[in-house]
Protein backbone atom coordinates (compact mmCIF):
# COMPACT_ATOMS: atom_id res chain seq x y z
CA UNK A 1 0.00 0.00 0.00
CA UNK A 2 1.10 3.54 -0.68
CA UNK A 3 0.23 6.26 1.85
CA UNK A 4 -2.80 4.41 3.32
CA UNK A 5 -3.30 3.55 6.99
CA UNK A 6 -6.37 1.60 8.12
CA UNK A 7 -7.68 1.02 11.63
CA UNK A 8 -10.78 -0.84 12.82
CA UNK A 9 -12.46 0.09 16.10
CA UNK A 10 -15.54 -2.03 16.76
CA UNK A 11 -17.33 -1.98 13.42
CA UNK A 12 -15.88 1.34 12.22
CA UNK A 13 -13.08 1.45 9.64
CA UNK A 14 -10.91 4.58 9.70
CA UNK A 15 -8.70 5.33 6.69
CA UNK A 16 -5.84 7.82 6.99
CA UNK A 17 -4.19 9.36 3.89
CA UNK A 18 -1.70 12.25 3.74
CA UNK A 19 -3.05 14.36 0.85
CA UNK A 20 0.23 16.30 0.77
CA UNK A 21 2.20 13.34 -0.62
CA UNK A 22 2.37 12.07 -4.18
CA UNK A 23 3.91 9.07 -5.86
CA UNK A 24 4.33 10.46 -9.35
CA UNK A 25 2.28 9.94 -12.50
CA UNK A 26 -0.20 7.15 -13.09
CA UNK A 27 0.50 4.58 -15.79
CA UNK A 28 -1.48 6.69 -18.29
CA UNK A 29 0.46 9.79 -17.28
CA UNK A 30 -2.75 11.84 -16.95
CA UNK A 31 -2.94 11.84 -13.14
CA UNK A 32 -0.69 12.05 -10.08
CA UNK A 33 -1.09 9.21 -7.59
CA UNK A 34 -1.57 10.34 -3.98
CA UNK A 35 -2.49 7.02 -2.34
CA UNK A 36 -3.41 3.48 -3.31
CA UNK A 37 -4.04 0.08 -1.80
CA UNK A 38 -2.63 -1.24 -5.10
CA UNK A 39 -5.60 -3.52 -5.66
CA UNK A 40 -8.06 -5.07 -3.25
CA UNK A 41 -6.71 -5.81 0.24
CA UNK A 42 -8.21 -7.19 3.42
CA UNK A 43 -9.51 -4.84 6.08
CA UNK A 44 -7.31 -5.48 9.17
CA UNK A 45 -8.59 -8.47 11.17
CA UNK A 46 -11.83 -8.66 9.13
CA UNK A 47 -13.28 -10.60 6.19
CA UNK A 48 -14.08 -7.46 4.18
CA UNK A 49 -11.91 -6.22 1.32
CA UNK A 50 -11.17 -2.66 0.20
CA UNK A 51 -9.74 -1.13 -2.97
CA UNK A 52 -8.72 2.53 -2.79
CA UNK A 53 -7.13 4.94 -5.26
CA UNK A 54 -6.71 8.66 -4.64
CA UNK A 55 -5.32 10.82 -7.43
CA UNK A 56 -5.40 14.32 -8.90
CA UNK A 57 -5.18 15.65 -12.42
CA UNK A 58 -1.66 16.35 -13.61
CA UNK A 59 -1.02 20.10 -13.86
PDBQT receptor file of N, H, CA, C and O in Angstrom, charges set to zero:
ATOM      1  N   UNK A   1       0.838  -1.178   0.000  1.00  0.00    +0.000 N 
ATOM      2  CA  UNK A   1       0.000   0.000   0.000  1.00  0.00    +0.000 C 
ATOM      3  C   UNK A   1       0.884   1.243   0.000  1.00  0.00    +0.000 C 
ATOM      4  O   UNK A   1       1.985   1.251   0.552  1.00  0.00    +0.000 OA
ATOM      5  N   UNK A   2       0.381   2.261  -0.619  1.00  0.00    +0.000 N 
ATOM      6  H   UNK A   2      -0.513   2.254  -1.067  1.00  0.00    +0.000 HD
ATOM      7  CA  UNK A   2       1.096   3.538  -0.675  1.00  0.00    +0.000 C 
ATOM      8  C   UNK A   2       0.278   4.595   0.054  1.00  0.00    +0.000 C 
ATOM      9  O   UNK A   2      -0.819   4.939  -0.386  1.00  0.00    +0.000 OA
ATOM     10  N   UNK A   3       0.802   5.119   1.171  1.00  0.00    +0.000 N 
ATOM     11  H   UNK A   3       1.693   4.839   1.529  1.00  0.00    +0.000 HD
ATOM     12  CA  UNK A   3       0.228   6.263   1.850  1.00  0.00    +0.000 C 
ATOM     13  C   UNK A   3      -1.198   5.995   2.361  1.00  0.00    +0.000 C 
ATOM     14  O   UNK A   3      -2.030   6.902   2.369  1.00  0.00    +0.000 OA
ATOM     15  N   UNK A   4      -1.481   4.759   2.784  1.00  0.00    +0.000 N 
ATOM     16  H   UNK A   4      -0.805   4.022   2.778  1.00  0.00    +0.000 HD
ATOM     17  CA  UNK A   4      -2.799   4.407   3.317  1.00  0.00    +0.000 C 
ATOM     18  C   UNK A   4      -2.617   3.696   4.650  1.00  0.00    +0.000 C 
ATOM     19  O   UNK A   4      -1.898   2.701   4.737  1.00  0.00    +0.000 OA
ATOM     20  N   UNK A   5      -3.271   4.211   5.689  1.00  0.00    +0.000 N 
ATOM     21  H   UNK A   5      -3.855   5.020   5.618  1.00  0.00    +0.000 HD
ATOM     22  CA  UNK A   5      -3.303   3.545   6.988  1.00  0.00    +0.000 C 
ATOM     23  C   UNK A   5      -4.755   3.229   7.302  1.00  0.00    +0.000 C 
ATOM     24  O   UNK A   5      -5.631   4.075   7.124  1.00  0.00    +0.000 OA
ATOM     25  N   UNK A   6      -5.012   2.008   7.770  1.00  0.00    +0.000 N 
ATOM     26  H   UNK A   6      -4.301   1.321   7.914  1.00  0.00    +0.000 HD
ATOM     27  CA  UNK A   6      -6.372   1.598   8.124  1.00  0.00    +0.000 C 
ATOM     28  C   UNK A   6      -6.399   1.115   9.563  1.00  0.00    +0.000 C 
ATOM     29  O   UNK A   6      -5.468   0.468  10.043  1.00  0.00    +0.000 OA
ATOM     30  N   UNK A   7      -7.506   1.450  10.248  1.00  0.00    +0.000 N 
ATOM     31  H   UNK A   7      -8.263   1.976   9.859  1.00  0.00    +0.000 HD
ATOM     32  CA  UNK A   7      -7.685   1.022  11.627  1.00  0.00    +0.000 C 
ATOM     33  C   UNK A   7      -9.155   0.679  11.826  1.00  0.00    +0.000 C 
ATOM     34  O   UNK A   7     -10.036   1.411  11.373  1.00  0.00    +0.000 OA
ATOM     35  N   UNK A   8      -9.420  -0.436  12.508  1.00  0.00    +0.000 N 
ATOM     36  H   UNK A   8      -8.704  -1.030  12.876  1.00  0.00    +0.000 HD
ATOM     37  CA  UNK A   8     -10.785  -0.838  12.819  1.00  0.00    +0.000 C 
ATOM     38  C   UNK A   8     -10.986  -0.728  14.319  1.00  0.00    +0.000 C 
ATOM     39  O   UNK A   8     -10.217  -1.274  15.110  1.00  0.00    +0.000 OA
ATOM     40  N   UNK A   9     -12.051  -0.001  14.700  1.00  0.00    +0.000 N 
ATOM     41  H   UNK A   9     -12.677   0.443  14.058  1.00  0.00    +0.000 HD
ATOM     42  CA  UNK A   9     -12.462   0.088  16.097  1.00  0.00    +0.000 C 
ATOM     43  C   UNK A   9     -13.916  -0.333  16.150  1.00  0.00    +0.000 C 
ATOM     44  O   UNK A   9     -14.792   0.367  15.641  1.00  0.00    +0.000 OA
ATOM     45  N   UNK A  10     -14.176  -1.482  16.770  1.00  0.00    +0.000 N 
ATOM     46  H   UNK A  10     -13.465  -2.050  17.183  1.00  0.00    +0.000 HD
ATOM     47  CA  UNK A  10     -15.539  -2.030  16.759  1.00  0.00    +0.000 C 
ATOM     48  C   UNK A  10     -15.905  -2.386  15.335  1.00  0.00    +0.000 C 
ATOM     49  O   UNK A  10     -15.271  -3.241  14.717  1.00  0.00    +0.000 OA
ATOM     50  N   UNK A  11     -16.929  -1.732  14.816  1.00  0.00    +0.000 N 
ATOM     51  H   UNK A  11     -17.444  -1.038  15.319  1.00  0.00    +0.000 HD
ATOM     52  CA  UNK A  11     -17.334  -1.982  13.424  1.00  0.00    +0.000 C 
ATOM     53  C   UNK A  11     -17.055  -0.777  12.527  1.00  0.00    +0.000 C 
ATOM     54  O   UNK A  11     -17.602  -0.679  11.429  1.00  0.00    +0.000 OA
ATOM     55  N   UNK A  12     -16.203   0.142  12.993  1.00  0.00    +0.000 N 
ATOM     56  H   UNK A  12     -15.758   0.063  13.885  1.00  0.00    +0.000 HD
ATOM     57  CA  UNK A  12     -15.880   1.336  12.222  1.00  0.00    +0.000 C 
ATOM     58  C   UNK A  12     -14.470   1.251  11.650  1.00  0.00    +0.000 C 
ATOM     59  O   UNK A  12     -13.504   1.036  12.382  1.00  0.00    +0.000 OA
ATOM     60  N   UNK A  13     -14.362   1.421  10.333  1.00  0.00    +0.000 N 
ATOM     61  H   UNK A  13     -15.146   1.596   9.738  1.00  0.00    +0.000 HD
ATOM     62  CA  UNK A  13     -13.076   1.453   9.644  1.00  0.00    +0.000 C 
ATOM     63  C   UNK A  13     -12.668   2.903   9.452  1.00  0.00    +0.000 C 
ATOM     64  O   UNK A  13     -13.432   3.702   8.910  1.00  0.00    +0.000 OA
ATOM     65  N   UNK A  14     -11.464   3.244   9.898  1.00  0.00    +0.000 N 
ATOM     66  H   UNK A  14     -10.843   2.595  10.339  1.00  0.00    +0.000 HD
ATOM     67  CA  UNK A  14     -10.909   4.580   9.697  1.00  0.00    +0.000 C 
ATOM     68  C   UNK A  14      -9.739   4.466   8.734  1.00  0.00    +0.000 C 
ATOM     69  O   UNK A  14      -8.844   3.642   8.919  1.00  0.00    +0.000 OA
ATOM     70  N   UNK A  15      -9.759   5.312   7.695  1.00  0.00    +0.000 N 
ATOM     71  H   UNK A  15     -10.486   5.981   7.545  1.00  0.00    +0.000 HD
ATOM     72  CA  UNK A  15      -8.698   5.331   6.688  1.00  0.00    +0.000 C 
ATOM     73  C   UNK A  15      -7.978   6.658   6.791  1.00  0.00    +0.000 C 
ATOM     74  O   UNK A  15      -8.609   7.715   6.797  1.00  0.00    +0.000 OA
ATOM     75  N   UNK A  16      -6.650   6.608   6.873  1.00  0.00    +0.000 N 
ATOM     76  H   UNK A  16      -6.137   5.750   6.868  1.00  0.00    +0.000 HD
ATOM     77  CA  UNK A  16      -5.844   7.823   6.986  1.00  0.00    +0.000 C 
ATOM     78  C   UNK A  16      -4.929   7.925   5.769  1.00  0.00    +0.000 C 
ATOM     79  O   UNK A  16      -4.186   6.997   5.451  1.00  0.00    +0.000 OA
ATOM     80  N   UNK A  17      -5.001   9.094   5.084  1.00  0.00    +0.000 N 
ATOM     81  H   UNK A  17      -5.605   9.849   5.343  1.00  0.00    +0.000 HD
ATOM     82  CA  UNK A  17      -4.193   9.363   3.894  1.00  0.00    +0.000 C 
ATOM     83  C   UNK A  17      -3.626  10.767   4.022  1.00  0.00    +0.000 C 
ATOM     84  O   UNK A  17      -4.355  11.700   4.355  1.00  0.00    +0.000 OA
ATOM     85  N   UNK A  18      -2.329  10.928   3.760  1.00  0.00    +0.000 N 
ATOM     86  H   UNK A  18      -1.737  10.170   3.489  1.00  0.00    +0.000 HD
ATOM     87  CA  UNK A  18      -1.703  12.245   3.740  1.00  0.00    +0.000 C 
ATOM     88  C   UNK A  18      -1.865  12.814   2.330  1.00  0.00    +0.000 C 
ATOM     89  O   UNK A  18      -1.181  12.381   1.402  1.00  0.00    +0.000 OA
ATOM     90  N   UNK A  19      -2.777  13.792   2.168  1.00  0.00    +0.000 N 
ATOM     91  H   UNK A  19      -3.332  14.144   2.921  1.00  0.00    +0.000 HD
ATOM     92  CA  UNK A  19      -3.048  14.363   0.845  1.00  0.00    +0.000 C 
ATOM     93  C   UNK A  19      -1.912  15.243   0.342  1.00  0.00    +0.000 C 
ATOM     94  O   UNK A  19      -1.943  15.689  -0.805  1.00  0.00    +0.000 OA
ATOM     95  N   UNK A  20      -0.914  15.499   1.175  1.00  0.00    +0.000 N 
ATOM     96  H   UNK A  20      -0.889  15.136   2.107  1.00  0.00    +0.000 HD
ATOM     97  CA  UNK A  20       0.235  16.297   0.771  1.00  0.00    +0.000 C 
ATOM     98  C   UNK A  20       1.312  15.500   0.059  1.00  0.00    +0.000 C 
ATOM     99  O   UNK A  20       2.254  16.084  -0.477  1.00  0.00    +0.000 OA
ATOM    100  N   UNK A  21       1.197  14.190   0.040  1.00  0.00    +0.000 N 
ATOM    101  H   UNK A  21       0.431  13.715   0.475  1.00  0.00    +0.000 HD
ATOM    102  CA  UNK A  21       2.197  13.342  -0.622  1.00  0.00    +0.000 C 
ATOM    103  C   UNK A  21       1.754  13.017  -2.037  1.00  0.00    +0.000 C 
ATOM    104  O   UNK A  21       0.570  13.103  -2.362  1.00  0.00    +0.000 OA
ATOM    105  N   UNK A  22       2.715  12.643  -2.879  1.00  0.00    +0.000 N 
ATOM    106  H   UNK A  22       3.677  12.574  -2.615  1.00  0.00    +0.000 HD
ATOM    107  CA  UNK A  22       2.370  12.066  -4.179  1.00  0.00    +0.000 C 
ATOM    108  C   UNK A  22       3.440  11.065  -4.578  1.00  0.00    +0.000 C 
ATOM    109  O   UNK A  22       4.583  11.124  -4.124  1.00  0.00    +0.000 OA
ATOM    110  N   UNK A  23       3.033  10.148  -5.437  1.00  0.00    +0.000 N 
ATOM    111  H   UNK A  23       2.105  10.100  -5.805  1.00  0.00    +0.000 HD
ATOM    112  CA  UNK A  23       3.914   9.066  -5.860  1.00  0.00    +0.000 C 
ATOM    113  C   UNK A  23       4.154   9.094  -7.364  1.00  0.00    +0.000 C 
ATOM    114  O   UNK A  23       4.438   8.072  -7.988  1.00  0.00    +0.000 OA
ATOM    115  N   UNK A  24       4.030  10.304  -7.934  1.00  0.00    +0.000 N 
ATOM    116  H   UNK A  24       3.798  11.135  -7.427  1.00  0.00    +0.000 HD
ATOM    117  CA  UNK A  24       4.328  10.457  -9.352  1.00  0.00    +0.000 C 
ATOM    118  C   UNK A  24       3.138  10.142 -10.233  1.00  0.00    +0.000 C 
ATOM    119  O   UNK A  24       2.027   9.933  -9.745  1.00  0.00    +0.000 OA
ATOM    120  N   UNK A  25       3.378  10.109 -11.537  1.00  0.00    +0.000 N 
ATOM    121  H   UNK A  25       4.280  10.278 -11.934  1.00  0.00    +0.000 HD
ATOM    122  CA  UNK A  25       2.285   9.938 -12.498  1.00  0.00    +0.000 C 
ATOM    123  C   UNK A  25       1.720   8.521 -12.511  1.00  0.00    +0.000 C 
ATOM    124  O   UNK A  25       2.406   7.548 -12.198  1.00  0.00    +0.000 OA
ATOM    125  N   UNK A  26       0.446   8.442 -12.884  1.00  0.00    +0.000 N 
ATOM    126  H   UNK A  26      -0.112   9.232 -13.139  1.00  0.00    +0.000 HD
ATOM    127  CA  UNK A  26      -0.200   7.148 -13.090  1.00  0.00    +0.000 C 
ATOM    128  C   UNK A  26       0.377   6.500 -14.341  1.00  0.00    +0.000 C 
ATOM    129  O   UNK A  26       1.178   7.109 -15.050  1.00  0.00    +0.000 OA
ATOM    130  N   UNK A  27      -0.027   5.275 -14.607  1.00  0.00    +0.000 N 
ATOM    131  H   UNK A  27      -0.678   4.779 -14.032  1.00  0.00    +0.000 HD
ATOM    132  CA  UNK A  27       0.500   4.577 -15.787  1.00  0.00    +0.000 C 
ATOM    133  C   UNK A  27       0.096   5.280 -17.083  1.00  0.00    +0.000 C 
ATOM    134  O   UNK A  27       0.828   5.220 -18.070  1.00  0.00    +0.000 OA
ATOM    135  N   UNK A  28      -1.064   5.947 -17.089  1.00  0.00    +0.000 N 
ATOM    136  H   UNK A  28      -1.658   5.996 -16.286  1.00  0.00    +0.000 HD
ATOM    137  CA  UNK A  28      -1.484   6.686 -18.286  1.00  0.00    +0.000 C 
ATOM    138  C   UNK A  28      -0.767   8.023 -18.409  1.00  0.00    +0.000 C 
ATOM    139  O   UNK A  28      -0.707   8.607 -19.491  1.00  0.00    +0.000 OA
ATOM    140  N   UNK A  29      -0.216   8.512 -17.282  1.00  0.00    +0.000 N 
ATOM    141  H   UNK A  29      -0.265   8.038 -16.403  1.00  0.00    +0.000 HD
ATOM    142  CA  UNK A  29       0.462   9.792 -17.281  1.00  0.00    +0.000 C 
ATOM    143  C   UNK A  29      -0.470  10.985 -17.144  1.00  0.00    +0.000 C 
ATOM    144  O   UNK A  29      -0.009  12.127 -17.139  1.00  0.00    +0.000 OA
ATOM    145  N   UNK A  30      -1.778  10.745 -17.032  1.00  0.00    +0.000 N 
ATOM    146  H   UNK A  30      -2.152   9.818 -17.036  1.00  0.00    +0.000 HD
ATOM    147  CA  UNK A  30      -2.749  11.839 -16.952  1.00  0.00    +0.000 C 
ATOM    148  C   UNK A  30      -2.958  12.338 -15.526  1.00  0.00    +0.000 C 
ATOM    149  O   UNK A  30      -3.387  13.474 -15.327  1.00  0.00    +0.000 OA
ATOM    150  N   UNK A  31      -2.660  11.506 -14.535  1.00  0.00    +0.000 N 
ATOM    151  H   UNK A  31      -2.311  10.582 -14.696  1.00  0.00    +0.000 HD
ATOM    152  CA  UNK A  31      -2.939  11.840 -13.143  1.00  0.00    +0.000 C 
ATOM    153  C   UNK A  31      -1.705  11.628 -12.268  1.00  0.00    +0.000 C 
ATOM    154  O   UNK A  31      -0.762  10.936 -12.652  1.00  0.00    +0.000 OA
ATOM    155  N   UNK A  32      -1.733  12.241 -11.081  1.00  0.00    +0.000 N 
ATOM    156  H   UNK A  32      -2.499  12.803 -10.769  1.00  0.00    +0.000 HD
ATOM    157  CA  UNK A  32      -0.693  12.053 -10.076  1.00  0.00    +0.000 C 
ATOM    158  C   UNK A  32      -1.282  11.199  -8.957  1.00  0.00    +0.000 C 
ATOM    159  O   UNK A  32      -2.333  11.529  -8.409  1.00  0.00    +0.000 OA
ATOM    160  N   UNK A  33      -0.614  10.117  -8.625  1.00  0.00    +0.000 N 
ATOM    161  H   UNK A  33       0.240   9.849  -9.070  1.00  0.00    +0.000 HD
ATOM    162  CA  UNK A  33      -1.091   9.207  -7.585  1.00  0.00    +0.000 C 
ATOM    163  C   UNK A  33      -0.752   9.775  -6.214  1.00  0.00    +0.000 C 
ATOM    164  O   UNK A  33       0.398  10.123  -5.945  1.00  0.00    +0.000 OA
ATOM    165  N   UNK A  34      -1.759   9.866  -5.350  1.00  0.00    +0.000 N 
ATOM    166  H   UNK A  34      -2.693   9.583  -5.569  1.00  0.00    +0.000 HD
ATOM    167  CA  UNK A  34      -1.574  10.337  -3.980  1.00  0.00    +0.000 C 
ATOM    168  C   UNK A  34      -1.552   9.166  -3.010  1.00  0.00    +0.000 C 
ATOM    169  O   UNK A  34      -0.746   9.147  -2.081  1.00  0.00    +0.000 OA
ATOM    170  N   UNK A  35      -2.430   8.190  -3.217  1.00  0.00    +0.000 N 
ATOM    171  H   UNK A  35      -3.086   8.206  -3.972  1.00  0.00    +0.000 HD
ATOM    172  CA  UNK A  35      -2.490   7.022  -2.335  1.00  0.00    +0.000 C 
ATOM    173  C   UNK A  35      -3.159   5.867  -3.075  1.00  0.00    +0.000 C 
ATOM    174  O   UNK A  35      -3.975   6.078  -3.972  1.00  0.00    +0.000 OA
ATOM    175  N   UNK A  36      -2.803   4.648  -2.689  1.00  0.00    +0.000 N 
ATOM    176  H   UNK A  36      -2.140   4.476  -1.960  1.00  0.00    +0.000 HD
ATOM    177  CA  UNK A  36      -3.411   3.480  -3.310  1.00  0.00    +0.000 C 
ATOM    178  C   UNK A  36      -3.207   2.242  -2.439  1.00  0.00    +0.000 C 
ATOM    179  O   UNK A  36      -2.164   2.068  -1.807  1.00  0.00    +0.000 OA
ATOM    180  N   UNK A  37      -4.220   1.396  -2.424  1.00  0.00    +0.000 N 
ATOM    181  H   UNK A  37      -5.067   1.537  -2.937  1.00  0.00    +0.000 HD
ATOM    182  CA  UNK A  37      -4.042   0.084  -1.798  1.00  0.00    +0.000 C 
ATOM    183  C   UNK A  37      -3.397  -0.882  -2.788  1.00  0.00    +0.000 C 
ATOM    184  O   UNK A  37      -3.056  -2.009  -2.429  1.00  0.00    +0.000 OA
ATOM    185  N   UNK A  38      -3.231  -0.440  -4.035  1.00  0.00    +0.000 N 
ATOM    186  H   UNK A  38      -3.508   0.475  -4.327  1.00  0.00    +0.000 HD
ATOM    187  CA  UNK A  38      -2.631  -1.240  -5.105  1.00  0.00    +0.000 C 
ATOM    188  C   UNK A  38      -3.403  -2.534  -5.319  1.00  0.00    +0.000 C 
ATOM    189  O   UNK A  38      -2.836  -3.626  -5.331  1.00  0.00    +0.000 OA
ATOM    190  N   UNK A  39      -4.710  -2.380  -5.486  1.00  0.00    +0.000 N 
ATOM    191  H   UNK A  39      -5.170  -1.492  -5.476  1.00  0.00    +0.000 HD
ATOM    192  CA  UNK A  39      -5.600  -3.522  -5.659  1.00  0.00    +0.000 C 
ATOM    193  C   UNK A  39      -6.460  -3.702  -4.413  1.00  0.00    +0.000 C 
ATOM    194  O   UNK A  39      -6.444  -2.873  -3.503  1.00  0.00    +0.000 OA
ATOM    195  N   UNK A  40      -7.203  -4.791  -4.390  1.00  0.00    +0.000 N 
ATOM    196  H   UNK A  40      -7.215  -5.465  -5.129  1.00  0.00    +0.000 HD
ATOM    197  CA  UNK A  40      -8.060  -5.073  -3.246  1.00  0.00    +0.000 C 
ATOM    198  C   UNK A  40      -7.260  -5.748  -2.143  1.00  0.00    +0.000 C 
ATOM    199  O   UNK A  40      -6.516  -6.696  -2.394  1.00  0.00    +0.000 OA
ATOM    200  N   UNK A  41      -7.419  -5.253  -0.916  1.00  0.00    +0.000 N 
ATOM    201  H   UNK A  41      -8.023  -4.483  -0.712  1.00  0.00    +0.000 HD
ATOM    202  CA  UNK A  41      -6.713  -5.810   0.236  1.00  0.00    +0.000 C 
ATOM    203  C   UNK A  41      -7.716  -6.050   1.360  1.00  0.00    +0.000 C 
ATOM    204  O   UNK A  41      -8.802  -5.471   1.371  1.00  0.00    +0.000 OA
ATOM    205  N   UNK A  42      -7.347  -6.894   2.286  1.00  0.00    +0.000 N 
ATOM    206  H   UNK A  42      -6.465  -7.365   2.277  1.00  0.00    +0.000 HD
ATOM    207  CA  UNK A  42      -8.213  -7.194   3.420  1.00  0.00    +0.000 C 
ATOM    208  C   UNK A  42      -8.213  -6.045   4.413  1.00  0.00    +0.000 C 
ATOM    209  O   UNK A  42      -7.182  -5.424   4.674  1.00  0.00    +0.000 OA
ATOM    210  N   UNK A  43      -9.398  -5.772   4.966  1.00  0.00    +0.000 N 
ATOM    211  H   UNK A  43     -10.235  -6.275   4.754  1.00  0.00    +0.000 HD
ATOM    212  CA  UNK A  43      -9.506  -4.838   6.084  1.00  0.00    +0.000 C 
ATOM    213  C   UNK A  43      -8.856  -5.542   7.276  1.00  0.00    +0.000 C 
ATOM    214  O   UNK A  43      -9.094  -6.731   7.487  1.00  0.00    +0.000 OA
ATOM    215  N   UNK A  44      -8.033  -4.824   8.067  1.00  0.00    +0.000 N 
ATOM    216  H   UNK A  44      -7.840  -3.858   7.896  1.00  0.00    +0.000 HD
ATOM    217  CA  UNK A  44      -7.314  -5.481   9.173  1.00  0.00    +0.000 C 
ATOM    218  C   UNK A  44      -8.231  -6.290  10.099  1.00  0.00    +0.000 C 
ATOM    219  O   UNK A  44      -9.208  -5.772  10.641  1.00  0.00    +0.000 OA
ATOM    220  N   UNK A  45      -7.893  -7.556  10.262  1.00  0.00    +0.000 N 
ATOM    221  H   UNK A  45      -7.100  -7.977   9.822  1.00  0.00    +0.000 HD
ATOM    222  CA  UNK A  45      -8.586  -8.474  11.170  1.00  0.00    +0.000 C 
ATOM    223  C   UNK A  45     -10.064  -8.659  10.845  1.00  0.00    +0.000 C 
ATOM    224  O   UNK A  45     -10.866  -8.924  11.740  1.00  0.00    +0.000 OA
ATOM    225  N   UNK A  46     -10.431  -8.521   9.570  1.00  0.00    +0.000 N 
ATOM    226  H   UNK A  46      -9.779  -8.306   8.843  1.00  0.00    +0.000 HD
ATOM    227  CA  UNK A  46     -11.831  -8.657   9.135  1.00  0.00    +0.000 C 
ATOM    228  C   UNK A  46     -11.880  -9.462   7.846  1.00  0.00    +0.000 C 
ATOM    229  O   UNK A  46     -10.847  -9.711   7.223  1.00  0.00    +0.000 OA
ATOM    230  N   UNK A  47     -13.085  -9.870   7.444  1.00  0.00    +0.000 N 
ATOM    231  H   UNK A  47     -13.924  -9.668   7.949  1.00  0.00    +0.000 HD
ATOM    232  CA  UNK A  47     -13.280 -10.600   6.189  1.00  0.00    +0.000 C 
ATOM    233  C   UNK A  47     -13.473  -9.670   5.002  1.00  0.00    +0.000 C 
ATOM    234  O   UNK A  47     -13.315 -10.091   3.856  1.00  0.00    +0.000 OA
ATOM    235  N   UNK A  48     -13.816  -8.407   5.259  1.00  0.00    +0.000 N 
ATOM    236  H   UNK A  48     -13.945  -8.065   6.189  1.00  0.00    +0.000 HD
ATOM    237  CA  UNK A  48     -14.075  -7.461   4.179  1.00  0.00    +0.000 C 
ATOM    238  C   UNK A  48     -12.799  -7.098   3.427  1.00  0.00    +0.000 C 
ATOM    239  O   UNK A  48     -11.687  -7.187   3.948  1.00  0.00    +0.000 OA
ATOM    240  N   UNK A  49     -13.013  -6.685   2.175  1.00  0.00    +0.000 N 
ATOM    241  H   UNK A  49     -13.916  -6.613   1.753  1.00  0.00    +0.000 HD
ATOM    242  CA  UNK A  49     -11.915  -6.221   1.322  1.00  0.00    +0.000 C 
ATOM    243  C   UNK A  49     -12.159  -4.758   0.962  1.00  0.00    +0.000 C 
ATOM    244  O   UNK A  49     -13.294  -4.283   0.981  1.00  0.00    +0.000 OA
ATOM    245  N   UNK A  50     -11.070  -4.050   0.631  1.00  0.00    +0.000 N 
ATOM    246  H   UNK A  50     -10.148  -4.436   0.616  1.00  0.00    +0.000 HD
ATOM    247  CA  UNK A  50     -11.168  -2.657   0.202  1.00  0.00    +0.000 C 
ATOM    248  C   UNK A  50     -10.182  -2.421  -0.934  1.00  0.00    +0.000 C 
ATOM    249  O   UNK A  50      -9.080  -2.970  -0.951  1.00  0.00    +0.000 OA
ATOM    250  N   UNK A  51     -10.607  -1.590  -1.883  1.00  0.00    +0.000 N 
ATOM    251  H   UNK A  51     -11.502  -1.145  -1.869  1.00  0.00    +0.000 HD
ATOM    252  CA  UNK A  51      -9.744  -1.135  -2.965  1.00  0.00    +0.000 C 
ATOM    253  C   UNK A  51      -9.834   0.383  -3.014  1.00  0.00    +0.000 C 
ATOM    254  O   UNK A  51     -10.927   0.928  -3.169  1.00  0.00    +0.000 OA
ATOM    255  N   UNK A  52      -8.714   1.071  -2.885  1.00  0.00    +0.000 N 
ATOM    256  H   UNK A  52      -7.826   0.629  -2.759  1.00  0.00    +0.000 HD
ATOM    257  CA  UNK A  52      -8.722   2.531  -2.788  1.00  0.00    +0.000 C 
ATOM    258  C   UNK A  52      -7.663   3.132  -3.698  1.00  0.00    +0.000 C 
ATOM    259  O   UNK A  52      -6.513   2.692  -3.703  1.00  0.00    +0.000 OA
ATOM    260  N   UNK A  53      -8.058   4.144  -4.469  1.00  0.00    +0.000 N 
ATOM    261  H   UNK A  53      -8.992   4.501  -4.465  1.00  0.00    +0.000 HD
ATOM    262  CA  UNK A  53      -7.134   4.944  -5.261  1.00  0.00    +0.000 C 
ATOM    263  C   UNK A  53      -7.489   6.402  -5.071  1.00  0.00    +0.000 C 
ATOM    264  O   UNK A  53      -8.648   6.785  -5.227  1.00  0.00    +0.000 OA
ATOM    265  N   UNK A  54      -6.505   7.222  -4.737  1.00  0.00    +0.000 N 
ATOM    266  H   UNK A  54      -5.563   6.911  -4.610  1.00  0.00    +0.000 HD
ATOM    267  CA  UNK A  54      -6.706   8.663  -4.643  1.00  0.00    +0.000 C 
ATOM    268  C   UNK A  54      -5.688   9.312  -5.574  1.00  0.00    +0.000 C 
ATOM    269  O   UNK A  54      -4.493   9.025  -5.511  1.00  0.00    +0.000 OA
ATOM    270  N   UNK A  55      -6.189  10.193  -6.438  1.00  0.00    +0.000 N 
ATOM    271  H   UNK A  55      -7.160  10.426  -6.489  1.00  0.00    +0.000 HD
ATOM    272  CA  UNK A  55      -5.323  10.822  -7.430  1.00  0.00    +0.000 C 
ATOM    273  C   UNK A  55      -5.840  12.213  -7.748  1.00  0.00    +0.000 C 
ATOM    274  O   UNK A  55      -6.963  12.574  -7.396  1.00  0.00    +0.000 OA
ATOM    275  N   UNK A  56      -4.987  12.994  -8.429  1.00  0.00    +0.000 N 
ATOM    276  H   UNK A  56      -4.075  12.700  -8.715  1.00  0.00    +0.000 HD
ATOM    277  CA  UNK A  56      -5.398  14.319  -8.898  1.00  0.00    +0.000 C 
ATOM    278  C   UNK A  56      -4.916  14.487 -10.334  1.00  0.00    +0.000 C 
ATOM    279  O   UNK A  56      -3.973  13.830 -10.774  1.00  0.00    +0.000 OA
ATOM    280  N   UNK A  57      -5.580  15.372 -11.042  1.00  0.00    +0.000 N 
ATOM    281  H   UNK A  57      -6.346  15.906 -10.685  1.00  0.00    +0.000 HD
ATOM    282  CA  UNK A  57      -5.177  15.654 -12.422  1.00  0.00    +0.000 C 
ATOM    283  C   UNK A  57      -3.776  16.236 -12.458  1.00  0.00    +0.000 C 
ATOM    284  O   UNK A  57      -3.402  17.045 -11.609  1.00  0.00    +0.000 OA
ATOM    285  N   UNK A  58      -3.017  15.820 -13.438  1.00  0.00    +0.000 N 
ATOM    286  H   UNK A  58      -3.320  15.163 -14.127  1.00  0.00    +0.000 HD
ATOM    287  CA  UNK A  58      -1.664  16.354 -13.611  1.00  0.00    +0.000 C 
ATOM    288  C   UNK A  58      -1.768  17.794 -14.090  1.00  0.00    +0.000 C 
ATOM    289  O   UNK A  58      -2.557  18.104 -14.982  1.00  0.00    +0.000 OA
ATOM    290  N   UNK A  59      -0.969  18.671 -13.494  1.00  0.00    +0.000 N 
ATOM    291  H   UNK A  59      -0.327  18.419 -12.769  1.00  0.00    +0.000 HD
ATOM    292  CA  UNK A  59      -1.018  20.097 -13.862  1.00  0.00    +0.000 C 
ATOM    293  C   UNK A  59      -0.360  20.368 -15.184  1.00  0.00    +0.000 C 
ATOM    294  O   UNK A  59      -0.319  21.515 -15.630  1.00  0.00    +0.000 OA
TER     295      UNK A  59
